[in-house]
Amino acid sequence: MAQKLSPESRKAALSRLPNWADAKDRDAIVRKFTFGDFNEAFGFMTRAALVAEKMNHHPEWSNVYRTVEVTLSTHDAGGVTELDLELAEAMEMIADS
Amino acid sequence: MAQKLSPESRKAALSRLPNWADAKDRDAIVRKFTFGDFNEAFGFMTRAALVAEKMNHHPEWSNVYRTVEVTLSTHDAGGVTELDLELAEAMEMIADS
C-alpha cells in the first residue's frame, strides 16, 4: 500500500509540480486547470480518467465549462502518497499535450 | 435565448424529474448519481458530455469515484430553463441505460 509522504518528500515533490498546491482544509494536493473550451476540458478529463482507471487511483474533480478542478489524495493512506504525485504528473503531461 | 422558467413550470418539471431537487443556494437544479464504480460513473459523464456539447449547454459537475454530482442552470438566463430540463432528462436516460 502507498505510504503517506513525509513533509519533506511532499515539499520536494510540490517543487517539481509548481502548478499544484496543498489543499487548505485537508491532506491533499489541488490544481485548477483552465482550457480553451468544454471540448478541451472534457478531453483532458477523458484522457486522465483512462490513466486513473489503469492506476486504480482516482481523482476527485469538478468541471465547469472550460475549467477542471482536481483534488488528489490517497484515501487508504489518509493523505498524499506517491500515487497522487504520479497522477498529478500524468495530468500535467496530458494538459500540456 | 432560453427563458427562465416560471415557478409553476419549474415545479411541474421537477415533478417529472423526481430525482432532481432545487439547489439550496442558487437558482439551479441538482442531482447526485451513484454508480457501481468509477468506470460506470465516468462512462455516464462521457455520454452526458457528448449530449451537452451537442446542445451547447453544459453541466457543472463533480466526480468522486462512483458518484457524480450535477448542477444545472442556464447562465445567460440567470436560472433554470428548458435547456436544463432537457439535459436533466437526457442524463436520466443515460443513467438508466
N, CA and C atoms of all chains as a GROMACS GRO file, in nm:
protein
  582
    1MET      N    1   0.084  -0.120   0.000
    1MET     CA    2   0.000   0.000   0.000
    1MET      C    3   0.088   0.125   0.000
    2ALA      N    4   0.042   0.227  -0.070
    2ALA     CA    5   0.117   0.352  -0.076
    2ALA      C    6   0.120   0.418   0.063
    3GLN      N    7   0.238   0.468   0.098
    3GLN     CA    8   0.256   0.534   0.228
    3GLN      C    9   0.241   0.685   0.213
    4LYS      N   10   0.184   0.745   0.312
    4LYS     CA   11   0.173   0.891   0.316
    4LYS      C   12   0.313   0.952   0.313
    5LEU      N   13   0.331   1.054   0.231
    5LEU     CA   14   0.463   1.116   0.218
    5LEU      C   15   0.501   1.193   0.344
    6SER      N   16   0.627   1.195   0.372
    6SER     CA   17   0.677   1.280   0.480
    6SER      C   18   0.664   1.426   0.436
    7PRO      N   19   0.658   1.518   0.530
    7PRO     CA   20   0.651   1.661   0.493
    7PRO      C   21   0.764   1.701   0.399
    8GLU      N   22   0.884   1.644   0.419
    8GLU     CA   23   1.000   1.680   0.335
    8GLU      C   24   0.980   1.628   0.192
    9SER      N   25   0.936   1.504   0.180
    9SER     CA   26   0.916   1.445   0.047
    9SER      C   27   0.807   1.520  -0.028
   10ARG      N   28   0.704   1.556   0.046
   10ARG     CA   29   0.592   1.626  -0.017
   10ARG      C   30   0.634   1.765  -0.064
   11LYS      N   31   0.711   1.833   0.017
   11LYS     CA   32   0.758   1.967  -0.021
   11LYS      C   33   0.846   1.958  -0.146
   12ALA      N   34   0.932   1.858  -0.148
   12ALA     CA   35   1.020   1.839  -0.264
   12ALA      C   36   0.937   1.808  -0.388
   13ALA      N   37   0.835   1.723  -0.370
   13ALA     CA   38   0.750   1.685  -0.483
   13ALA      C   39   0.675   1.806  -0.536
   14LEU      N   40   0.623   1.888  -0.447
   14LEU     CA   41   0.548   2.005  -0.493
   14LEU      C   42   0.638   2.105  -0.566
   15SER      N   43   0.764   2.104  -0.533
   15SER     CA   44   0.855   2.195  -0.605
   15SER      C   45   0.871   2.149  -0.750
   16ARG      N   46   0.848   2.019  -0.774
   16ARG     CA   47   0.852   1.968  -0.912
   16ARG      C   48   0.716   1.982  -0.981
   17LEU      N   49   0.615   2.017  -0.905
   17LEU     CA   50   0.479   2.033  -0.959
   17LEU      C   51   0.430   2.173  -0.923
   18PRO      N   52   0.489   2.275  -0.986
   18PRO     CA   53   0.467   2.412  -0.941
   18PRO      C   54   0.323   2.460  -0.953
   19ASN      N   55   0.243   2.392  -1.035
   19ASN     CA   56   0.103   2.436  -1.051
   19ASN      C   57   0.011   2.377  -0.945
   20TRP      N   58   0.064   2.288  -0.864
   20TRP     CA   59  -0.016   2.223  -0.760
   20TRP      C   60   0.013   2.287  -0.625
   21ALA      N   61  -0.088   2.282  -0.540
   21ALA     CA   62  -0.074   2.342  -0.406
   21ALA      C   63  -0.135   2.248  -0.303
   22ASP      N   64  -0.098   2.269  -0.178
   22ASP     CA   65  -0.164   2.194  -0.071
   22ASP      C   66  -0.309   2.239  -0.060
   23ALA      N   67  -0.398   2.144  -0.038
   23ALA     CA   68  -0.538   2.180  -0.012
   23ALA      C   69  -0.544   2.254   0.121
   24LYS      N   70  -0.638   2.345   0.131
   24LYS     CA   71  -0.648   2.427   0.253
   24LYS      C   72  -0.704   2.349   0.371
   25ASP      N   73  -0.801   2.263   0.344
   25ASP     CA   74  -0.881   2.208   0.453
   25ASP      C   75  -0.864   2.057   0.473
   26ARG      N   76  -0.768   1.997   0.401
   26ARG     CA   77  -0.749   1.853   0.417
   26ARG      C   78  -0.612   1.814   0.365
   27ASP      N   79  -0.574   1.690   0.385
   27ASP     CA   80  -0.444   1.641   0.341
   27ASP      C   81  -0.454   1.596   0.196
   28ALA      N   82  -0.430   1.689   0.105
   28ALA     CA   83  -0.448   1.663  -0.038
   28ALA      C   84  -0.373   1.770  -0.116
   29ILE      N   85  -0.353   1.744  -0.244
   29ILE     CA   86  -0.300   1.848  -0.332
   29ILE      C   87  -0.406   1.884  -0.436
   30VAL      N   88  -0.402   2.010  -0.478
   30VAL     CA   89  -0.508   2.060  -0.565
   30VAL      C   90  -0.449   2.139  -0.682
   31ARG      N   91  -0.524   2.137  -0.791
   31ARG     CA   92  -0.491   2.224  -0.904
   31ARG      C   93  -0.616   2.256  -0.983
   32LYS      N   94  -0.623   2.378  -1.031
   32LYS     CA   95  -0.729   2.417  -1.125
   32LYS      C   96  -0.669   2.429  -1.264
   33PHE      N   97  -0.722   2.352  -1.356
   33PHE     CA   98  -0.682   2.359  -1.496
   33PHE      C   99  -0.783   2.445  -1.573
   34THR      N  100  -0.734   2.528  -1.663
   34THR     CA  101  -0.824   2.606  -1.748
   34THR      C  102  -0.790   2.578  -1.895
   35PHE      N  103  -0.890   2.540  -1.970
   35PHE     CA  104  -0.870   2.505  -2.110
   35PHE      C  105  -0.942   2.607  -2.200
   36GLY      N  106  -0.938   2.581  -2.331
   36GLY     CA  107  -0.999   2.676  -2.424
   36GLY      C  108  -1.151   2.669  -2.426
   37ASP      N  109  -1.203   2.550  -2.406
   37ASP     CA  110  -1.349   2.533  -2.410
   37ASP      C  111  -1.385   2.399  -2.344
   38PHE      N  112  -1.513   2.365  -2.346
   38PHE     CA  113  -1.559   2.241  -2.283
   38PHE      C  114  -1.498   2.119  -2.350
   39ASN      N  115  -1.491   2.122  -2.481
   39ASN     CA  116  -1.435   2.009  -2.555
   39ASN      C  117  -1.294   1.977  -2.505
   40GLU      N  118  -1.213   2.079  -2.490
   40GLU     CA  119  -1.076   2.057  -2.442
   40GLU      C  120  -1.074   2.010  -2.297
   41ALA      N  121  -1.160   2.072  -2.216
   41ALA     CA  122  -1.163   2.036  -2.073
   41ALA      C  123  -1.206   1.891  -2.056
   42PHE      N  124  -1.311   1.852  -2.127
   42PHE     CA  125  -1.359   1.714  -2.109
   42PHE      C  126  -1.265   1.615  -2.178
   43GLY      N  127  -1.201   1.658  -2.284
   43GLY     CA  128  -1.100   1.573  -2.347
   43GLY      C  129  -0.987   1.542  -2.249
   44PHE      N  130  -0.944   1.644  -2.177
   44PHE     CA  131  -0.844   1.624  -2.072
   44PHE      C  132  -0.895   1.525  -1.968
   45MET      N  133  -1.018   1.544  -1.924
   45MET     CA  134  -1.073   1.455  -1.821
   45MET      C  135  -1.077   1.310  -1.871
   46THR      N  136  -1.113   1.294  -1.996
   46THR     CA  137  -1.124   1.159  -2.050
   46THR      C  138  -0.988   1.090  -2.053
   47ARG      N  139  -0.887   1.164  -2.097
   47ARG     CA  140  -0.753   1.104  -2.101
   47ARG      C  141  -0.704   1.076  -1.959
   48ALA      N  142  -0.730   1.168  -1.868
   48ALA     CA  143  -0.687   1.148  -1.729
   48ALA      C  144  -0.764   1.033  -1.664
   49ALA      N  145  -0.891   1.017  -1.700
   49ALA     CA  146  -0.972   0.909  -1.644
   49ALA      C  147  -0.916   0.772  -1.683
   50LEU      N  148  -0.868   0.763  -1.807
   50LEU     CA  149  -0.811   0.635  -1.851
   50LEU      C  150  -0.685   0.603  -1.773
   51VAL      N  151  -0.603   0.704  -1.748
   51VAL     CA  152  -0.482   0.684  -1.667
   51VAL      C  153  -0.520   0.645  -1.525
   52ALA      N  154  -0.616   0.717  -1.468
   52ALA     CA  155  -0.659   0.692  -1.330
   52ALA      C  156  -0.712   0.550  -1.314
   53GLU      N  157  -0.793   0.508  -1.412
   53GLU     CA  158  -0.852   0.374  -1.404
   53GLU      C  159  -0.743   0.267  -1.413
   54LYS      N  160  -0.646   0.292  -1.498
   54LYS     CA  161  -0.535   0.197  -1.513
   54LYS      C  162  -0.454   0.189  -1.384
   55MET      N  163  -0.436   0.303  -1.318
   55MET     CA  164  -0.363   0.308  -1.191
   55MET      C  165  -0.448   0.254  -1.075
   56ASN      N  166  -0.577   0.244  -1.098
   56ASN     CA  167  -0.673   0.220  -0.990
   56ASN      C  168  -0.657   0.323  -0.879
   57HIS      N  169  -0.637   0.446  -0.923
   57HIS     CA  170  -0.625   0.558  -0.828
   57HIS      C  171  -0.695   0.677  -0.892
   58HIS      N  172  -0.798   0.726  -0.826
   58HIS     CA  173  -0.891   0.816  -0.893
   58HIS      C  174  -0.890   0.956  -0.833
   59PRO      N  175  -0.905   1.055  -0.917
   59PRO     CA  176  -0.911   1.193  -0.868
   59PRO      C  177  -1.049   1.226  -0.812
   60GLU      N  178  -1.054   1.329  -0.732
   60GLU     CA  179  -1.181   1.397  -0.704
   60GLU      C  180  -1.174   1.522  -0.789
   61TRP      N  181  -1.273   1.544  -0.871
   61TRP     CA  182  -1.263   1.658  -0.962
   61TRP      C  183  -1.398   1.713  -1.000
   62SER      N  184  -1.394   1.841  -1.036
   62SER     CA  185  -1.517   1.906  -1.082
   62SER      C  186  -1.488   1.981  -1.210
   63ASN      N  187  -1.591   1.995  -1.289
   63ASN     CA  188  -1.578   2.061  -1.419
   63ASN      C  189  -1.691   2.163  -1.435
   64VAL      N  190  -1.651   2.284  -1.465
   64VAL     CA  191  -1.746   2.388  -1.503
   64VAL      C  192  -1.698   2.447  -1.635
   65TYR      N  193  -1.770   2.414  -1.740
   65TYR     CA  194  -1.736   2.456  -1.876
   65TYR      C  195  -1.590   2.428  -1.913
   66ARG      N  196  -1.502   2.528  -1.908
   66ARG     CA  197  -1.366   2.505  -1.956
   66ARG      C  198  -1.264   2.489  -1.843
   67THR      N  199  -1.314   2.477  -1.721
   67THR     CA  200  -1.223   2.457  -1.608
   67THR      C  201  -1.241   2.319  -1.546
   68VAL      N  202  -1.134   2.268  -1.493
   68VAL     CA  203  -1.136   2.139  -1.421
   68VAL      C  204  -1.057   2.158  -1.292
   69GLU      N  205  -1.123   2.141  -1.179
   69GLU     CA  206  -1.054   2.150  -1.050
   69GLU      C  207  -1.031   2.009  -0.997
   70VAL      N  208  -0.907   1.980  -0.964
   70VAL     CA  209  -0.868   1.844  -0.924
   70VAL      C  210  -0.815   1.845  -0.781
   71THR      N  211  -0.859   1.747  -0.703
   71THR     CA  212  -0.804   1.722  -0.570
   71THR      C  213  -0.752   1.579  -0.568
   72LEU      N  214  -0.627   1.564  -0.526
   72LEU     CA  215  -0.567   1.431  -0.519
   72LEU      C  216  -0.526   1.398  -0.377
   73SER      N  217  -0.568   1.281  -0.333
   73SER     CA  218  -0.532   1.230  -0.202
   73SER      C  219  -0.552   1.079  -0.206
   74THR      N  220  -0.484   1.009  -0.120
   74THR     CA  221  -0.497   0.862  -0.118
   74THR      C  222  -0.576   0.822   0.005
   75HIS      N  223  -0.699   0.781  -0.020
   75HIS     CA  224  -0.794   0.756   0.088
   75HIS      C  225  -0.738   0.657   0.191
   76ASP      N  226  -0.686   0.546   0.139
   76ASP     CA  227  -0.638   0.440   0.229
   76ASP      C  228  -0.522   0.486   0.316
   77ALA      N  229  -0.446   0.583   0.268
   77ALA     CA  230  -0.328   0.630   0.344
   77ALA      C  231  -0.362   0.754   0.426
   78GLY      N  232  -0.478   0.810   0.404
   78GLY     CA  233  -0.519   0.929   0.479
   78GLY      C  234  -0.440   1.053   0.442
   79GLY      N  235  -0.388   1.057   0.319
   79GLY     CA  236  -0.313   1.176   0.278
   79GLY      C  237  -0.247   1.156   0.143
   80VAL      N  238  -0.149   1.241   0.114
   80VAL     CA  239  -0.084   1.241  -0.017
   80VAL      C  240   0.026   1.136  -0.021
   81THR      N  241   0.023   1.055  -0.127
   81THR     CA  242   0.125   0.950  -0.146
   81THR      C  243   0.186   0.964  -0.285
   82GLU      N  244   0.278   0.874  -0.314
   82GLU     CA  245   0.341   0.870  -0.447
   82GLU      C  246   0.237   0.853  -0.558
   83LEU      N  247   0.127   0.783  -0.527
   83LEU     CA  248   0.022   0.765  -0.628
   83LEU      C  249  -0.034   0.899  -0.674
   84ASP      N  250  -0.050   0.989  -0.578
   84ASP     CA  251  -0.104   1.122  -0.612
   84ASP      C  252  -0.005   1.200  -0.698
   85LEU      N  253   0.123   1.188  -0.664
   85LEU     CA  254   0.225   1.258  -0.744
   85LEU      C  255   0.228   1.202  -0.886
   86GLU      N  256   0.217   1.071  -0.895
   86GLU     CA  257   0.219   1.006  -1.027
   86GLU      C  258   0.101   1.053  -1.112
   87LEU      N  259  -0.016   1.059  -1.049
   87LEU     CA  260  -0.135   1.103  -1.124
   87LEU      C  261  -0.125   1.251  -1.158
   88ALA      N  262  -0.074   1.330  -1.067
   88ALA     CA  263  -0.055   1.475  -1.095
   88ALA      C  264   0.040   1.494  -1.212
   89GLU      N  265   0.148   1.417  -1.214
   89GLU     CA  266   0.245   1.430  -1.324
   89GLU      C  267   0.181   1.387  -1.457
   90ALA      N  268   0.104   1.281  -1.453
   90ALA     CA  269   0.034   1.237  -1.574
   90ALA      C  270  -0.062   1.345  -1.623
   91MET      N  271  -0.132   1.408  -1.530
   91MET     CA  272  -0.226   1.514  -1.569
   91MET      C  273  -0.153   1.633  -1.631
   92GLU      N  274  -0.037   1.666  -1.577
   92GLU     CA  275   0.042   1.774  -1.636
   92GLU      C  276   0.080   1.742  -1.781
   93MET      N  277   0.121   1.618  -1.802
   93MET     CA  278   0.161   1.578  -1.939
   93MET      C  279   0.041   1.583  -2.033
   94ILE      N  280  -0.073   1.537  -1.985
   94ILE     CA  281  -0.193   1.538  -2.070
   94ILE      C  282  -0.235   1.682  -2.101
   95ALA      N  283  -0.233   1.767  -1.999
   95ALA     CA  284  -0.276   1.907  -2.018
   95ALA      C  285  -0.181   1.982  -2.112
   96ASP      N  286  -0.054   1.943  -2.110
   96ASP     CA  287   0.046   2.011  -2.195
   96ASP      C  288   0.041   1.965  -2.339
   97SER      N  289  -0.025   1.851  -2.362
   97SER     CA  290  -0.015   1.791  -2.496
   97SER      C  291  -0.123   1.843  -2.590
   98MET      N  292  -3.315   3.293  -2.717
   98MET     CA  293  -3.248   3.250  -2.594
   98MET      C  294  -3.348   3.183  -2.501
   99ALA      N  295  -3.303   3.084  -2.429
   99ALA     CA  296  -3.391   3.014  -2.334
   99ALA      C  297  -3.433   3.110  -2.222
  100GLN      N  298  -3.562   3.103  -2.189
  100GLN     CA  299  -3.617   3.189  -2.082
  100GLN      C  300  -3.621   3.113  -1.951
  101LYS      N  301  -3.594   3.184  -1.846
  101LYS     CA  302  -3.605   3.127  -1.712
  101LYS      C  303  -3.748   3.078  -1.689
  102LEU      N  304  -3.760   2.959  -1.634
  102LEU     CA  305  -3.894   2.903  -1.612
  102LEU      C  306  -3.968   2.978  -1.503
  103SER      N  307  -4.100   2.984  -1.519
  103SER     CA  308  -4.182   3.038  -1.410
  103SER      C  309  -4.180   2.939  -1.294
  104PRO      N  310  -4.208   2.985  -1.174
  104PRO     CA  311  -4.213   2.891  -1.060
  104PRO      C  312  -4.308   2.774  -1.085
  105GLU      N  313  -4.420   2.799  -1.153
  105GLU     CA  314  -4.518   2.692  -1.179
  105GLU      C  315  -4.460   2.589  -1.276
  106SER      N  316  -4.399   2.638  -1.386
  106SER     CA  317  -4.341   2.546  -1.485
  106SER      C  318  -4.231   2.463  -1.422
  107ARG      N  319  -4.154   2.528  -1.338
  107ARG     CA  320  -4.041   2.459  -1.278
  107ARG      C  321  -4.089   2.351  -1.181
  108LYS      N  322  -4.191   2.384  -1.105
  108LYS     CA  323  -4.246   2.287  -1.011
  108LYS      C  324  -4.302   2.166  -1.087
  109ALA      N  325  -4.373   2.195  -1.196
  109ALA     CA  326  -4.429   2.087  -1.278
  109ALA      C  327  -4.317   2.001  -1.337
  110ALA      N  328  -4.212   2.068  -1.382
  110ALA     CA  329  -4.100   1.994  -1.442
  110ALA      C  330  -4.032   1.906  -1.338
  111LEU      N  331  -4.012   1.957  -1.219
  111LEU     CA  332  -3.945   1.878  -1.115
  111LEU      C  333  -4.029   1.757  -1.074
  112SER      N  334  -4.160   1.768  -1.090
  112SER     CA  335  -4.245   1.652  -1.057
  112SER      C  336  -4.223   1.540  -1.158
  113ARG      N  337  -4.178   1.577  -1.278
  113ARG     CA  338  -4.144   1.475  -1.380
  113ARG      C  339  -3.999   1.426  -1.364
  114LEU      N  340  -3.924   1.497  -1.281
  114LEU     CA  341  -3.784   1.459  -1.258
  114LEU      C  342  -3.764   1.439  -1.108
  115PRO      N  343  -3.820   1.331  -1.055
  115PRO     CA  344  -3.828   1.315  -0.910
  115PRO      C  345  -3.693   1.303  -0.840
  116ASN      N  346  -3.588   1.271  -0.916
  116ASN     CA  347  -3.457   1.257  -0.852
  116ASN      C  348  -3.381   1.390  -0.843
  117TRP      N  349  -3.440   1.493  -0.903
  117TRP     CA  350  -3.375   1.624  -0.903
  117TRP      C  351  -3.440   1.714  -0.799
  118ALA      N  352  -3.362   1.806  -0.747
  118ALA     CA  353  -3.412   1.898  -0.645
  118ALA      C  354  -3.362   2.039  -0.675
  119ASP      N  355  -3.427   2.137  -0.615
  119ASP     CA  356  -3.377   2.273  -0.626
  119ASP      C  357  -3.245   2.285  -0.549
  120ALA      N  358  -3.151   2.356  -0.606
  120ALA     CA  359  -3.027   2.384  -0.533
  120ALA      C  360  -3.060   2.472  -0.414
  121LYS      N  361  -2.984   2.455  -0.308
  121LYS     CA  362  -3.014   2.531  -0.186
  121LYS      C  363  -2.975   2.677  -0.196
  122ASP      N  364  -2.862   2.703  -0.263
  122ASP     CA  365  -2.802   2.836  -0.252
  122ASP      C  366  -2.801   2.915  -0.382
  123ARG      N  367  -2.870   2.863  -0.485
  123ARG     CA  368  -2.873   2.936  -0.611
  123ARG      C  369  -2.987   2.885  -0.696
  124ASP      N  370  -3.012   2.954  -0.808
  124ASP     CA  371  -3.122   2.916  -0.896
  124ASP      C  372  -3.072   2.807  -0.991
  125ALA      N  373  -3.090   2.682  -0.950
  125ALA     CA  374  -3.036   2.569  -1.025
  125ALA      C  375  -3.106   2.443  -0.976
  126ILE      N  376  -3.094   2.337  -1.054
  126ILE     CA  377  -3.141   2.206  -1.007
  126ILE      C  378  -3.020   2.113  -0.993
  127VAL      N  379  -3.033   2.020  -0.898
  127VAL     CA  380  -2.919   1.935  -0.864
  127VAL      C  381  -2.961   1.789  -0.853
  128ARG      N  382  -2.865   1.704  -0.881
  128ARG     CA  383  -2.885   1.561  -0.854
  128ARG      C  384  -2.752   1.494  -0.829
  129LYS      N  385  -2.752   1.400  -0.736
  129LYS     CA  386  -2.635   1.315  -0.716
  129LYS      C  387  -2.665   1.177  -0.773
  130PHE      N  388  -2.582   1.134  -0.867
  130PHE     CA  389  -2.591   1.000  -0.923
  130PHE      C  390  -2.488   0.910  -0.855
  131THR      N  391  -2.528   0.788  -0.827
  131THR     CA  392  -2.433   0.690  -0.772
  131THR      C  393  -2.431   0.566  -0.861
  132PHE      N  394  -2.313   0.530  -0.902
  132PHE     CA  395  -2.296   0.416  -0.993
  132PHE      C  396  -2.223   0.303  -0.922
  133GLY      N  397  -2.194   0.196  -0.996
  133GLY     CA  398  -2.129   0.081  -0.935
  133GLY      C  399  -1.981   0.102  -0.908
  134ASP      N  400  -1.917   0.179  -0.995
  134ASP     CA  401  -1.772   0.204  -0.981
  134ASP      C  402  -1.734   0.325  -1.068
  135PHE      N  403  -1.604   0.355  -1.069
  135PHE     CA  404  -1.556   0.471  -1.146
  135PHE      C  405  -1.582   0.454  -1.295
  136ASN      N  406  -1.562   0.334  -1.345
  136ASN     CA  407  -1.584   0.308  -1.487
  136ASN      C  408  -1.727   0.347  -1.527
  137GLU      N  409  -1.824   0.304  -1.448
  137GLU     CA  410  -1.963   0.338  -1.478
  137GLU      C  411  -1.989   0.488  -1.462
  138ALA      N  412  -1.933   0.545  -1.358
  138ALA     CA  413  -1.956   0.689  -1.333
  138ALA      C  414  -1.898   0.772  -1.447
  139PHE      N  415  -1.775   0.741  -1.488
  139PHE     CA  416  -1.714   0.822  -1.593
  139PHE      C  417  -1.775   0.790  -1.729
  140GLY      N  418  -1.820   0.667  -1.747
  140GLY     CA  419  -1.893   0.633  -1.869
  140GLY      C  420  -2.019   0.719  -1.883
  141PHE      N  421  -2.090   0.732  -1.773
  141PHE     CA  422  -2.206   0.822  -1.771
  141PHE      C  423  -2.165   0.965  -1.809
  142MET      N  424  -2.059   1.013  -1.746
  142MET     CA  425  -2.015   1.150  -1.775
  142MET      C  426  -1.979   1.168  -1.922
  143THR      N  427  -1.917   1.068  -1.977
  143THR     CA  428  -1.875   1.078  -2.118
  143THR      C  429  -1.996   1.087  -2.210
  144ARG      N  430  -2.094   1.002  -2.184
  144ARG     CA  431  -2.214   1.006  -2.268
  144ARG      C  432  -2.288   1.138  -2.248
  145ALA      N  433  -2.297   1.182  -2.124
  145ALA     CA  434  -2.365   1.309  -2.097
  145ALA      C  435  -2.288   1.428  -2.157
  146ALA      N  436  -2.157   1.418  -2.157
  146ALA     CA  437  -2.074   1.527  -2.214
  146ALA      C  438  -2.101   1.543  -2.363
  147LEU      N  439  -2.120   1.430  -2.432
  147LEU     CA  440  -2.147   1.437  -2.576
  147LEU      C  441  -2.282   1.503  -2.602
  148VAL      N  442  -2.380   1.470  -2.518
  148VAL     CA  443  -2.512   1.534  -2.531
  148VAL      C  444  -2.500   1.684  -2.501
  149ALA      N  445  -2.430   1.716  -2.395
  149ALA     CA  446  -2.416   1.856  -2.354
  149ALA      C  447  -2.348   1.939  -2.463
  150GLU      N  448  -2.243   1.882  -2.520
  150GLU     CA  449  -2.169   1.955  -2.624
  150GLU      C  450  -2.257   1.976  -2.747
  151LYS      N  451  -2.336   1.875  -2.780
  151LYS     CA  452  -2.427   1.888  -2.895
  151LYS      C  453  -2.532   1.996  -2.869
  152MET      N  454  -2.580   2.001  -2.743
  152MET     CA  455  -2.679   2.103  -2.706
  152MET      C  456  -2.615   2.242  -2.690
  153ASN      N  457  -2.482   2.243  -2.681
  153ASN     CA  458  -2.409   2.364  -2.639
  153ASN      C  459  -2.463   2.418  -2.507
  154HIS      N  460  -2.491   2.324  -2.420
  154HIS     CA  461  -2.539   2.359  -2.285
  154HIS      C  462  -2.475   2.260  -2.188
  155HIS      N  463  -2.396   2.313  -2.096
  155HIS     CA  464  -2.305   2.227  -2.021
  155HIS      C  465  -2.339   2.221  -1.873
  156PRO      N  466  -2.319   2.104  -1.813
  156PRO     CA  467  -2.344   2.091  -1.669
  156PRO      C  468  -2.228   2.147  -1.588
  157GLU      N  469  -2.253   2.175  -1.462
  157GLU     CA  470  -2.146   2.188  -1.363
  157GLU      C  471  -2.152   2.057  -1.287
  158TRP      N  472  -2.040   1.989  -1.278
  158TRP     CA  473  -2.046   1.858  -1.215
  158TRP      C  474  -1.916   1.820  -1.150
  159SER      N  475  -1.928   1.732  -1.052
  159SER     CA  476  -1.809   1.682  -0.984
  159SER      C  477  -1.821   1.530  -0.973
  160ASN      N  478  -1.706   1.469  -0.969
  160ASN     CA  479  -1.700   1.322  -0.964
  160ASN      C  480  -1.602   1.280  -0.855
  161VAL      N  481  -1.650   1.196  -0.766
  161VAL     CA  482  -1.564   1.131  -0.667
  161VAL      C  483  -1.591   0.980  -0.678
  162TYR      N  484  -1.495   0.910  -0.732
  162TYR     CA  485  -1.502   0.766  -0.756
  162TYR      C  486  -1.632   0.725  -0.828
  163ARG      N  487  -1.732   0.676  -0.755
  163ARG     CA  488  -1.850   0.624  -0.826
  163ARG      C  489  -1.970   0.718  -0.817
  164THR      N  490  -1.948   0.838  -0.769
  164THR     CA  491  -2.057   0.935  -0.762
  164THR      C  492  -2.033   1.052  -0.856
  165VAL      N  493  -2.141   1.106  -0.906
  165VAL     CA  494  -2.137   1.226  -0.992
  165VAL      C  495  -2.244   1.322  -0.941
  166GLU      N  496  -2.203   1.440  -0.898
  166GLU     CA  497  -2.299   1.541  -0.855
  166GLU      C  498  -2.313   1.645  -0.964
  167VAL      N  499  -2.436   1.670  -1.005
  167VAL     CA  500  -2.463   1.758  -1.118
  167VAL      C  501  -2.545   1.878  -1.074
  168THR      N  502  -2.506   1.996  -1.121
  168THR     CA  503  -2.584   2.118  -1.103
  168THR      C  504  -2.615   2.174  -1.241
  169LEU      N  505  -2.743   2.200  -1.265
  169LEU     CA  506  -2.783   2.255  -1.395
  169LEU      C  507  -2.849   2.390  -1.378
  170SER      N  508  -2.801   2.484  -1.457
  170SER     CA  509  -2.858   2.618  -1.458
  170SER      C  510  -2.816   2.682  -1.590
  171THR      N  511  -2.891   2.779  -1.635
  171THR     CA  512  -2.859   2.844  -1.762
  171THR      C  513  -2.804   2.983  -1.733
  172HIS      N  514  -2.674   2.996  -1.751
  172HIS     CA  515  -2.603   3.117  -1.711
  172HIS      C  516  -2.666   3.243  -1.772
  173ASP      N  517  -2.690   3.237  -1.903
  173ASP     CA  518  -2.740   3.356  -1.973
  173ASP      C  519  -2.878   3.398  -1.924
  174ALA      N  520  -2.955   3.301  -1.872
  174ALA     CA  521  -3.091   3.333  -1.825
  174ALA      C  522  -3.093   3.358  -1.674
  175GLY      N  523  -2.983   3.330  -1.608
  175GLY     CA  524  -2.977   3.352  -1.463
  175GLY      C  525  -3.062   3.254  -1.384
  176GLY      N  526  -3.086   3.137  -1.440
  176GLY     CA  527  -3.166   3.039  -1.365
  176GLY      C  528  -3.198   2.918  -1.450
  177VAL      N  529  -3.298   2.842  -1.408
  177VAL     CA  530  -3.332   2.716  -1.473
  177VAL      C  531  -3.423   2.741  -1.594
  178THR      N  532  -3.386   2.683  -1.706
  178THR     CA  533  -3.465   2.696  -1.830
  178THR      C  534  -3.496   2.557  -1.886
  179GLU      N  535  -3.566   2.557  -1.998
  179GLU     CA  536  -3.596   2.431  -2.066
  179GLU      C  537  -3.469   2.354  -2.102
  180LEU      N  538  -3.362   2.425  -2.129
  180LEU     CA  539  -3.235   2.358  -2.161
  180LEU      C  540  -3.190   2.268  -2.047
  181ASP      N  541  -3.209   2.316  -1.925
  181ASP     CA  542  -3.168   2.237  -1.808
  181ASP      C  543  -3.255   2.113  -1.793
  182LEU      N  544  -3.384   2.131  -1.819
  182LEU     CA  545  -3.475   2.016  -1.811
  182LEU      C  546  -3.439   1.912  -1.916
  183GLU      N  547  -3.408   1.962  -2.035
  183GLU     CA  548  -3.373   1.871  -2.145
  183GLU      C  549  -3.246   1.792  -2.111
  184LEU      N  550  -3.148   1.862  -2.056
  184LEU     CA  551  -3.024   1.793  -2.021
  184LEU      C  552  -3.046   1.698  -1.904
  185ALA      N  553  -3.128   1.738  -1.808
  185ALA     CA  554  -3.159   1.650  -1.694
  185ALA      C  555  -3.228   1.523  -1.743
  186GLU      N  556  -3.322   1.539  -1.836
  186GLU     CA  557  -3.393   1.422  -1.889
  186GLU      C  558  -3.298   1.330  -1.966
  187ALA      N  559  -3.208   1.390  -2.042
  187ALA     CA  560  -3.109   1.309  -2.114
  187ALA      C  561  -3.020   1.233  -2.015
  188MET      N  562  -2.981   1.299  -1.908
  188MET     CA  563  -2.896   1.232  -1.807
  188MET      C  564  -2.970   1.116  -1.740
  189GLU      N  565  -3.099   1.134  -1.716
  189GLU     CA  566  -3.178   1.023  -1.660
  189GLU      C  567  -3.177   0.903  -1.752
  190MET      N  568  -3.196   0.930  -1.882
  190MET     CA  569  -3.199   0.820  -1.978
  190MET      C  570  -3.064   0.750  -1.985
  191ILE      N  571  -2.958   0.829  -1.982
  191ILE     CA  572  -2.823   0.770  -1.989
  191ILE      C  573  -2.797   0.687  -1.863
  192ALA      N  574  -2.834   0.741  -1.748
  192ALA     CA  575  -2.808   0.670  -1.622
  192ALA      C  576  -2.889   0.541  -1.612
  193ASP      N  577  -3.007   0.543  -1.672
  193ASP     CA  578  -3.094   0.424  -1.667
  193ASP      C  579  -3.050   0.315  -1.764
  194SER      N  580  -2.969   0.353  -1.862
  194SER     CA  581  -2.940   0.258  -1.970
  194SER      C  582  -2.821   0.169  -1.936
   0.00000   0.00000   0.00000
